Every structure is written in C-alpha cells, then in structure tokens.
Amino acid sequence: MVNRRITIIPLLLALCGSPQALSADFDKGFEAAQKGDYKTALLELTPVAEQGNNRAQYALGVMYY
C-alpha cells in the first residue's frame, strides 16, 4: 500500500501542475494587467482562475469590471 502512494502522489502532482507554475502564471498575468496589457493578462490569468485560484478570479473580475 505504501508503494502505491509513493507512485501515485508524484503522478497527481504532475497532472495538476505545480503550485510554483501557477504562481508564476498569476504573477505574470497580474503584472501584465497592471501595465494595461489586458490581452496577456487574460491569457495568463484565465487558466489559473479556472483551477480555483481566488486571487486570479478576483483579478479577472476587476479587469472585466
């Protein structure tokens, strides 16, 4: 049973993406929005928001407003 967990956990992490990657995408999108580059911001923030990141969801809401 323990061996199964050891192989499943890295697989799940790989499929879900790393938190650092999501954070980098959020940072890139947020910086783009602050500079007025809304096209890049939308492209970077949308996938992060769809994965449940509330900061990205809020940033997109502010942009649409």
N, CA, C and O atoms as a Tinker XYZ file with bonds, in Angstrom:
   260  protein
     1  N      0.817000   -1.199000    0.000000    73     2
     2  CA     0.000000    0.000000    0.000000    64     1     3
     3  C      0.855000    1.255000    0.000000    63     2     4     5
     4  O      0.537000    2.217000   -0.699000    81     3
     5  N      1.932000    1.262000    0.769000    73     3     6
     6  CA     2.795000    2.430000    0.843000    64     5     7
     7  C      3.449000    2.693000   -0.509000    63     6     8     9
     8  O      3.566000    3.844000   -0.928000    81     7
     9  N      3.875000    1.630000   -1.194000    73     7    10
    10  CA     4.497000    1.796000   -2.511000    64     9    11
    11  C      3.534000    2.412000   -3.507000    63    10    12    13
    12  O      3.941000    3.194000   -4.367000    81    11
    13  N      2.280000    2.071000   -3.399000    73    11    14
    14  CA     1.276000    2.651000   -4.287000    64    13    15
    15  C      1.185000    4.164000   -4.086000    63    14    16    17
    16  O      1.136000    4.922000   -5.055000    81    15
    17  N      1.164000    4.591000   -2.848000    73    15    18
    18  CA     1.076000    6.022000   -2.545000    64    17    19
    19  C      2.292000    6.766000   -3.077000    63    18    20    21
    20  O      2.180000    7.878000   -3.592000    81    19
    21  N      3.433000    6.146000   -2.948000    73    19    22
    22  CA     4.667000    6.793000   -3.393000    64    21    23
    23  C      4.637000    7.034000   -4.889000    63    22    24    25
    24  O      5.164000    8.046000   -5.352000    81    23
    25  N      4.035000    6.132000   -5.665000    73    23    26
    26  CA     3.980000    6.320000   -7.113000    64    25    27
    27  C      2.808000    7.188000   -7.543000    63    26    28    29
    28  O      2.889000    7.859000   -8.572000    81    27
    29  N      1.726000    7.190000   -6.785000    73    27    30
    30  CA     0.542000    7.954000   -7.164000    64    29    31
    31  C      0.711000    9.441000   -6.873000    63    30    32    33
    32  O      0.287000   10.268000   -7.680000    81    31
    33  N      1.305000    9.800000   -5.764000    73    31    34
    34  CA     1.435000   11.207000   -5.388000    64    33    35
    35  C      2.213000   12.017000   -6.423000    63    34    36    37
    36  O      1.734000   13.081000   -6.815000    81    35
    37  N      3.386000   11.577000   -6.888000    73    35    38
    38  CA     4.072000   12.360000   -7.924000    64    37    39
    39  C      3.272000   12.452000   -9.222000    63    38    40    41
    40  O      3.319000   13.468000   -9.915000    81    39
    41  N      2.538000   11.389000   -9.546000    73    39    42
    42  CA     1.712000   11.416000  -10.743000    64    41    43
    43  C      0.620000   12.472000  -10.625000    63    42    44    45
    44  O      0.382000   13.225000  -11.570000    81    43
    45  N     -0.040000   12.532000   -9.484000    73    43    46
    46  CA    -1.075000   13.540000   -9.282000    64    45    47
    47  C     -0.511000   14.954000   -9.327000    63    46    48    49
    48  O     -1.125000   15.856000   -9.897000    81    47
    49  N      0.641000   15.140000   -8.736000    73    47    50
    50  CA     1.267000   16.454000   -8.772000    64    49    51
    51  C      1.618000   16.861000  -10.195000    63    50    52    53
    52  O      1.451000   18.022000  -10.568000    81    51
    53  N      2.098000   15.926000  -10.981000    73    51    54
    54  CA     2.443000   16.223000  -12.373000    64    53    55
    55  C      1.208000   16.570000  -13.183000    63    54    56    57
    56  O      1.250000   17.461000  -14.031000    81    55
    57  N      0.114000   15.875000  -12.929000    73    55    58
    58  CA    -1.112000   16.138000  -13.675000    64    57    59
    59  C     -1.763000   17.463000  -13.281000    63    58    60    61
    60  O     -2.364000   18.140000  -14.115000    81    59
    61  N     -1.641000   17.817000  -12.037000    73    59    62
    62  CA    -2.288000   19.036000  -11.544000    64    61    63
    63  C     -1.448000   20.285000  -11.779000    63    62    64    65
    64  O     -1.966000   21.398000  -11.695000    81    63
    65  N     -0.201000   20.125000  -12.062000    73    63    66
    66  CA     0.668000   21.277000  -12.196000    64    65    67
    67  C      1.231000   21.664000  -10.847000    63    66    68    69
    68  O      0.634000   21.386000   -9.807000    81    67
    69  N      2.342000   22.285000  -10.870000    73    67    70
    70  CA     2.975000   22.649000   -9.611000    64    69    71
    71  C      2.463000   23.995000   -9.124000    63    70    72    73
    72  O      2.127000   24.854000   -9.939000    81    71
    73  N      2.397000   24.195000   -7.827000    73    71    74
    74  CA     1.974000   25.487000   -7.302000    64    73    75
    75  C      2.892000   26.621000   -7.755000    63    74    76    77
    76  O      2.438000   27.752000   -7.929000    81    75
    77  N      4.168000   26.330000   -7.946000    73    75    78
    78  CA     5.092000   27.368000   -8.402000    64    77    79
    79  C      4.731000   27.818000   -9.809000    63    78    80    81
    80  O      4.806000   29.008000  -10.116000    81    79
    81  N      4.340000   26.883000  -10.669000    73    79    82
    82  CA     3.963000   27.241000  -12.031000    64    81    83
    83  C      2.711000   28.109000  -12.020000    63    82    84    85
    84  O      2.632000   29.097000  -12.751000    81    83
    85  N      1.731000   27.744000  -11.191000    73    83    86
    86  CA     0.521000   28.552000  -11.097000    64    85    87
    87  C      0.824000   29.932000  -10.555000    63    86    88    89
    88  O      0.266000   30.926000  -11.020000    81    87
    89  N      1.702000   29.996000   -9.578000    73    87    90
    90  CA     2.081000   31.272000   -9.003000    64    89    91
    91  C      2.797000   32.142000  -10.034000    63    90    92    93
    92  O      2.561000   33.348000  -10.104000    81    91
    93  N      3.665000   31.535000  -10.827000    73    91    94
    94  CA     4.391000   32.284000  -11.858000    64    93    95
    95  C      3.425000   32.818000  -12.893000    63    94    96    97
    96  O      3.561000   33.961000  -13.330000    81    95
    97  N      2.436000   32.003000  -13.303000    73    95    98
    98  CA     1.448000   32.457000  -14.269000    64    97    99
    99  C      0.605000   33.594000  -13.699000    63    98   100   101
   100  O      0.297000   34.561000  -14.395000    81    99
   101  N      0.236000   33.466000  -12.427000    73    99   102
   102  CA    -0.538000   34.523000  -11.785000    64   101   103
   103  C      0.270000   35.815000  -11.752000    63   102   104   105
   104  O     -0.239000   36.878000  -12.109000    81   103
   105  N      1.523000   35.726000  -11.327000    73   103   106
   106  CA     2.371000   36.915000  -11.241000    64   105   107
   107  C      2.534000   37.573000  -12.599000    63   106   108   109
   108  O      2.450000   38.796000  -12.710000    81   107
   109  N      2.765000   36.777000  -13.627000    73   107   110
   110  CA     2.924000   37.317000  -14.980000    64   109   111
   111  C      1.634000   37.994000  -15.445000    63   110   112   113
   112  O      1.673000   39.078000  -16.028000    81   111
   113  N      0.507000   37.361000  -15.190000    73   111   114
   114  CA    -0.782000   37.934000  -15.584000    64   113   115
   115  C     -1.119000   39.186000  -14.807000    63   114   116   117
   116  O     -1.633000   40.153000  -15.371000    81   115
   117  N     -0.833000   39.177000  -13.513000    73   115   118
   118  CA    -1.123000   40.344000  -12.686000    64   117   119
   119  C     -0.271000   41.540000  -13.102000    63   118   120   121
   120  O     -0.764000   42.665000  -13.180000    81   119
   121  N      1.009000   41.288000  -13.369000    73   119   122
   122  CA     1.888000   42.365000  -13.827000    64   121   123
   123  C      1.430000   42.914000  -15.178000    63   122   124   125
   124  O      1.475000   44.122000  -15.407000    81   123
   125  N      0.996000   42.038000  -16.058000    73   123   126
   126  CA     0.506000   42.481000  -17.365000    64   125   127
   127  C     -0.727000   43.360000  -17.195000    63   126   128   129
   128  O     -0.860000   44.379000  -17.873000    81   127
   129  N     -1.626000   42.975000  -16.297000    73   127   130
   130  CA    -2.835000   43.769000  -16.062000    64   129   131
   131  C     -2.484000   45.141000  -15.510000    63   130   132   133
   132  O     -3.090000   46.139000  -15.899000    81   131
   133  N     -1.514000   45.201000  -14.611000    73   131   134
   134  CA    -1.110000   46.485000  -14.049000    64   133   135
   135  C     -0.500000   47.399000  -15.102000    63   134   136   137
   136  O     -0.599000   48.622000  -15.004000    81   135
   137  N      0.129000   46.804000  -16.108000    73   135   138
   138  CA     0.735000   47.592000  -17.190000    64   137   139
   139  C     -0.271000   47.937000  -18.283000    63   138   140   141
   140  O      0.054000   48.670000  -19.217000    81   139
   141  N     -1.499000   47.408000  -18.172000    73   139   142
   142  CA    -2.516000   47.677000  -19.174000    64   141   143
   143  C     -2.497000   46.687000  -20.331000    63   142   144   145
   144  O     -3.221000   46.880000  -21.308000    81   143
   145  N     -1.700000   45.646000  -20.249000    73   143   146
   146  CA    -1.648000   44.611000  -21.284000    64   145   147
   147  C     -2.687000   43.550000  -20.940000    63   146   148   149
   148  O     -2.361000   42.474000  -20.438000    81   147
   149  N     -3.948000   43.881000  -21.223000    73   147   150
   150  CA    -5.049000   43.030000  -20.787000    64   149   151
   151  C     -5.141000   41.734000  -21.581000    63   150   152   153
   152  O     -5.646000   40.732000  -21.074000    81   151
   153  N     -4.660000   41.745000  -22.810000    73   151   154
   154  CA    -4.665000   40.517000  -23.607000    64   153   155
   155  C     -3.783000   39.453000  -22.944000    63   154   156   157
   156  O     -4.207000   38.310000  -22.776000    81   155
   157  N     -2.567000   39.826000  -22.572000    73   155   158
   158  CA    -1.658000   38.898000  -21.908000    64   157   159
   159  C     -2.204000   38.511000  -20.545000    63   158   160   161
   160  O     -2.138000   37.346000  -20.152000    81   159
   161  N     -2.738000   39.476000  -19.828000    73   159   162
   162  CA    -3.297000   39.200000  -18.502000    64   161   163
   163  C     -4.414000   38.167000  -18.597000    63   162   164   165
   164  O     -4.475000   37.238000  -17.791000    81   163
   165  N     -5.283000   38.326000  -19.566000    73   163   166
   166  CA    -6.387000   37.389000  -19.754000    64   165   167
   167  C     -5.863000   35.994000  -20.074000    63   166   168   169
   168  O     -6.351000   35.004000  -19.530000    81   167
   169  N     -4.880000   35.918000  -20.947000    73   167   170
   170  CA    -4.311000   34.620000  -21.323000    64   169   171
   171  C     -3.623000   33.930000  -20.147000    63   170   172   173
   172  O     -3.689000   32.707000  -20.023000    81   171
   173  N     -2.972000   34.695000  -19.294000    73   171   174
   174  CA    -2.244000   34.110000  -18.154000    64   173   175
   175  C     -3.155000   33.802000  -16.970000    63   174   176   177
   176  O     -2.991000   32.775000  -16.312000    81   175
   177  N     -4.104000   34.674000  -16.701000    73   175   178
   178  CA    -4.923000   34.526000  -15.503000    64   177   179
   179  C     -6.086000   33.554000  -15.656000    63   178   180   181
   180  O     -6.490000   32.923000  -14.679000    81   179
   181  N     -6.631000   33.421000  -16.858000    73   179   182
   182  CA    -7.806000   32.575000  -17.051000    64   181   183
   183  C     -7.575000   31.117000  -16.635000    63   182   184   185
   184  O     -8.374000   30.579000  -15.869000    81   183
   185  N     -6.502000   30.455000  -17.118000    73   183   186
   186  CA    -6.315000   29.057000  -16.692000    64   185   187
   187  C     -6.106000   28.918000  -15.177000    63   186   188   189
   188  O     -6.553000   27.947000  -14.567000    81   187
   189  N     -5.430000   29.891000  -14.588000    73   187   190
   190  CA    -5.188000   29.840000  -13.143000    64   189   191
   191  C     -6.510000   30.017000  -12.395000    63   190   192   193
   192  O     -6.764000   29.332000  -11.404000    81   191
   193  N     -7.347000   30.933000  -12.871000    73   191   194
   194  CA    -8.651000   31.153000  -12.246000    64   193   195
   195  C     -9.544000   29.930000  -12.396000    63   194   196   197
   196  O    -10.284000   29.583000  -11.475000    81   195
   197  N     -9.479000   29.283000  -13.538000    73   195   198
   198  CA   -10.295000   28.090000  -13.767000    64   197   199
   199  C     -9.883000   26.938000  -12.847000    63   198   200   201
   200  O    -10.682000   26.040000  -12.580000    81   199
   201  N     -8.657000   26.964000  -12.369000    73   199   202
   202  CA    -8.198000   25.925000  -11.451000    64   201   203
   203  C     -8.520000   26.272000   -9.997000    63   202   204   205
   204  O     -8.132000   25.546000   -9.081000    81   203
   205  N     -9.234000   27.386000   -9.788000    73   203   206
   206  CA    -9.731000   27.705000   -8.459000    64   205   207
   207  C     -8.936000   28.744000   -7.691000    63   206   208   209
   208  O     -9.209000   28.968000   -6.512000    81   207
   209  N     -7.967000   29.383000   -8.315000    73   207   210
   210  CA    -7.177000   30.392000   -7.613000    64   209   211
   211  C     -8.036000   31.641000   -7.431000    63   210   212   213
   212  O     -8.388000   32.310000   -8.403000    81   211
   213  N     -8.372000   31.952000   -6.168000    73   211   214
   214  CA    -9.278000   33.077000   -5.909000    64   213   215
   215  C     -8.652000   34.429000   -6.241000    63   214   216   217
   216  O     -9.373000   35.357000   -6.609000    81   215
   217  N     -7.339000   34.564000   -6.124000    73   215   218
   218  CA    -6.697000   35.838000   -6.481000    64   217   219
   219  C     -6.808000   36.081000   -7.982000    63   218   220   221
   220  O     -7.050000   37.210000   -8.409000    81   219
   221  N     -6.632000   35.038000   -8.783000    73   219   222
   222  CA    -6.763000   35.174000  -10.237000    64   221   223
   223  C     -8.214000   35.464000  -10.610000    63   222   224   225
   224  O     -8.475000   36.270000  -11.503000    81   223
   225  N     -9.158000   34.812000   -9.930000    73   223   226
   226  CA   -10.574000   35.072000  -10.190000    64   225   227
   227  C    -10.926000   36.526000   -9.893000    63   226   228   229
   228  O    -11.638000   37.177000  -10.657000    81   227
   229  N    -10.422000   37.015000   -8.785000    73   227   230
   230  CA   -10.682000   38.413000   -8.406000    64   229   231
   231  C    -10.061000   39.370000   -9.418000    63   230   232   233
   232  O    -10.699000   40.336000   -9.835000    81   231
   233  N     -8.816000   39.103000   -9.815000    73   231   234
   234  CA    -8.135000   39.974000  -10.783000    64   233   235
   235  C     -8.897000   40.018000  -12.111000    63   234   236   237
   236  O     -9.037000   41.080000  -12.719000    81   235
   237  N     -9.381000   38.868000  -12.550000    73   235   238
   238  CA   -10.185000   38.848000  -13.789000    64   237   239
   239  C    -11.478000   39.624000  -13.618000    63   238   240   241
   240  O    -11.904000   40.342000  -14.522000    81   239
   241  N    -12.102000   39.476000  -12.451000    73   239   242
   242  CA   -13.334000   40.234000  -12.196000    64   241   243
   243  C    -13.097000   41.731000  -12.233000    63   242   244   245
   244  O    -13.907000   42.473000  -12.788000    81   243
   245  N    -12.011000   42.179000  -11.655000    73   243   246
   246  CA   -11.684000   43.601000  -11.671000    64   245   247
   247  C    -11.419000   44.068000  -13.104000    63   246   248   249
   248  O    -11.848000   45.151000  -13.500000    81   247
   249  N    -10.713000   43.245000  -13.871000    73   247   250
   250  CA   -10.431000   43.615000  -15.267000    64   249   251
   251  C    -11.723000   43.741000  -16.064000    63   250   252   253
   252  O    -11.889000   44.688000  -16.833000    81   251
   253  N    -12.636000   42.796000  -15.884000    73   251   254
   254  CA   -13.901000   42.847000  -16.638000    64   253   255
   255  C    -14.768000   44.015000  -16.198000    63   254   256   257
   256  O    -15.510000   44.579000  -17.002000    81   255
   257  N    -14.675000   44.381000  -14.919000    73   255   258
   258  CA   -15.454000   45.500000  -14.413000    64   257   259
   259  C    -15.000000   46.786000  -15.093000    63   258   260
   260  O    -15.534000   47.857000  -14.806000    81   259
